[in-house]
Amino acid sequence: MSLESALESVDQAEEEVVRFATEAGFGEEDLQKVGMAVRECMVNAVLHGNQYDPEKRAGVRVEVDERGGLVITITDEGAGFELNEVPDPLAQENLLRHSGRGIFLIRAFMDNLQVRRRAPRGTEVRMVKYRTEETDQPS
């Protein structure tokens, strides 16, 4: 999906990824974690990356890998950032800051997180979630 740099796109991305994960057989607890991770990542892409610029797009791709993991890739067209430069939100000096919590939550909810700069600009975030529970639905 290619989405506008607007807060409405955050909801749209979350709904589509959760629908895909449901059809792939992920259970309720996993779906909640995936939904929150996608929401946090999309807010970062739209707000911090694209800065609500209507000329910039946020991309969302979701697939199941060969090990059954849900792979979600979210991209933006912003200036980019380095993961190791994001302040630890649990450090005493950062407790009242408004940034850094999204990445912290994504790490807590997902099994794998990779962030890389895109050329000529932007960021690509790749998140993976493996099933911790099964649903009664066939996958």
N, C-alpha and C positions, 0 to 999 in steps of 0.2 A: 504494500500500500504506500502511496505517496500522499501525505497529509499536509494541510495548511499549518502554519505556525500560529495556532490559536488554541486556547484552553479546551475548546470543544473537541479538538483532535485527540486530547488525552483520553477522554471518555471513549471515543470511537476506537482508539487503538486497544484500550483495555478490554472493551466488549468483544472485539474481533479475536484477540488472542485467547481470551478465556473460552470463547465459543469453540475455537480450534482445539484447545487443550481438553475441553469436555468431550468433544468428538473423538479425541485420541485416547480417551479412557483415564484421564487424571481424576483423582478423587477430590472431594470438597476442600480439604485442608491445603492440598497442593494448589488448587485453583485460586484460593484466597492469596496464597503467597505469590503466585505468578501474577495475579491481578495487581497486587500492591507494587511488585517490582516493575511491571510495565508502566504503571501510573507514575512512579517516581522517576523512571528513566525518561518518559515522555515529557514530564514537567521540566526536567533538566534540558532536554533537547529544544523544546519550544521556548522556554524562558531564558536559560543561561546560554544555550548554543545559538539559536536563531534570533533571540531577543524579540520575539513576536513580529519579525520582519515578514511582511506579506509576500516578498519576493523569494523567500527561502522556504524549503520544504523539509519535513521530517519523514523519514522512511521507516517502514516496519515490515519485517519479513519473519515468518514463523514456519518452522518445519520440524519433523521428527527425524532424529539421526538414526544411524544403524544400531545404536545401543538402546533405542527407545526414549532417548532424552528429548525434551522439548527445547528447541534452539530458537531463541528470539534475538533478532538483530535490529537495533534501532540506530538510525543515523540522523545527523543534522548537518547543516551547512554553515556552522559558526566558526569561530576562531580556533576551536579545539582546546584541549587541556591534557595535562599529564596526570594520571591516576595517583601517582606517588606524591603529587603536590597538593592533593585535597587534604585539608586539615582533619585530624582525628576529632570527630564530634564528641568523644568521651573525655578528651583531655580537658583538664580543669579550665584552662584559658579559653576553650572553645564552647563551653556548655551553653552559653547564651547566644552564640552565633546562629544565624539562620541558614548557613550553608554547610554542606558536608554530610548531612543526615541522609539524603537520598541514596548516595553510594553506600553508606553504612547499612541501610535497610536492604538494598539490593543484595549486598553480600550475605546478609543474614537469611534472606528468603530463597536465594538461588544456590545451586551447587557449584556453579562455575561462572566467573565474570572476567571478561577480557575487554580492554578499552584500547583503541588505537586511533591515531590521527589519520585522517583521510587527505589525499592530495586532490586538488590544490588547497582545500579547506574542509573543515568539519571534523566530526568525531563519529566513530562507529563503536557501539557497545554491543557485545555479544554475550548473552546470558543463557545458561543451560539449567534446566530443572529435570531431575530424574524422578520417577514415580516413587512415592513412599507408601502409597495405598492404592488399591484398585477400586474401581466403581463396579456396579452390577451391570453396567452397559457393556456390550461387546465393543472391542476397540477396532 
